[in-house]
Amino acid sequence: MPHITGPFTGIGVAPYVLSALALSSSRVRLFFSERMSPTGLATPGNYTITEDFGSDPRVVATVTLGHPTQPNYVDLQLPKP
């Protein structure tokens, strides 16, 4: 198998949130379009959840990675109301 060096640029499409699933009234699972590097994914401040297209933003308390090294989903835990 040949060894390839240099940066990988992919097909030029950035990863994106594929879907979101409410696991409970305070927990949401986000699925990404591809496996992600965990850098930055586990930081609660990198997420904002809003209702009604931007009103009443909810703070994310904790983030759990779906896989420790290359997750394709994360679970967001909101503070209990």
Legacy VTK file of the C-alpha trace (Angstrom):
# vtk DataFile Version 3.0
C-alpha trace
ASCII
DATASET POLYDATA
POINTS 81 float
0.000 0.000 0.000
1.504 3.404 -0.939
2.282 5.947 1.761
0.678 9.339 1.126
2.112 12.462 2.718
0.763 15.979 3.026
-2.543 17.334 4.285
-5.776 15.594 3.423
-8.290 17.994 1.892
-11.203 15.612 1.357
-13.875 16.574 -1.133
-14.105 20.171 0.028
-17.293 19.766 2.064
-17.087 20.740 5.724
-18.685 18.372 8.251
-22.091 19.426 9.499
-24.791 18.412 11.975
-26.778 15.732 10.191
-29.580 15.445 12.753
-30.531 16.038 16.367
-32.510 13.724 18.605
-34.094 14.646 21.938
-33.234 11.821 24.338
-35.117 13.545 27.165
-36.251 17.040 28.132
-32.677 17.888 29.110
-30.524 15.716 26.800
-29.944 16.055 23.043
-27.858 13.834 20.737
-26.243 15.516 17.706
-25.184 13.343 14.771
-22.447 14.665 12.467
-22.090 13.972 8.752
-18.741 12.258 9.395
-16.475 11.180 12.237
-14.963 14.189 13.958
-11.750 14.998 15.775
-12.651 15.365 19.463
-10.761 18.677 19.750
-13.335 21.275 20.748
-16.293 18.882 20.628
-16.296 18.318 24.390
-16.448 22.049 25.227
-20.009 22.963 26.320
-19.497 26.627 25.345
-19.171 25.582 21.677
-22.892 24.726 21.528
-26.066 26.791 21.697
-29.547 25.309 21.726
-32.444 27.635 21.020
-36.169 27.295 20.525
-38.274 29.238 18.043
-35.423 30.113 15.673
-33.139 31.865 18.132
-35.169 32.931 21.135
-34.471 31.716 24.674
-30.981 30.172 24.258
-30.282 27.168 26.492
-26.891 26.646 28.113
-25.206 23.275 27.599
-23.914 21.906 30.919
-21.900 18.872 29.748
-20.919 17.128 26.515
-20.324 13.385 26.178
-18.480 12.151 23.097
-19.983 9.196 21.248
-16.498 7.704 20.734
-13.363 8.878 22.559
-11.137 9.365 19.493
-13.393 9.941 16.461
-17.019 10.496 17.452
-19.790 10.784 14.885
-22.198 12.005 17.589
-22.197 13.866 20.899
-24.720 13.994 23.728
-25.475 17.450 25.121
-26.805 17.673 28.673
-28.770 20.802 29.552
-29.189 22.001 33.134
-32.376 20.719 34.667
-35.021 23.483 34.765
LINES 1 82
81 0 1 2 3 4 5 6 7 8 9 10 11 12 13 14 15 16 17 18 19 20 21 22 23 24 25 26 27 28 29 30 31 32 33 34 35 36 37 38 39 40 41 42 43 44 45 46 47 48 49 50 51 52 53 54 55 56 57 58 59 60 61 62 63 64 65 66 67 68 69 70 71 72 73 74 75 76 77 78 79 80
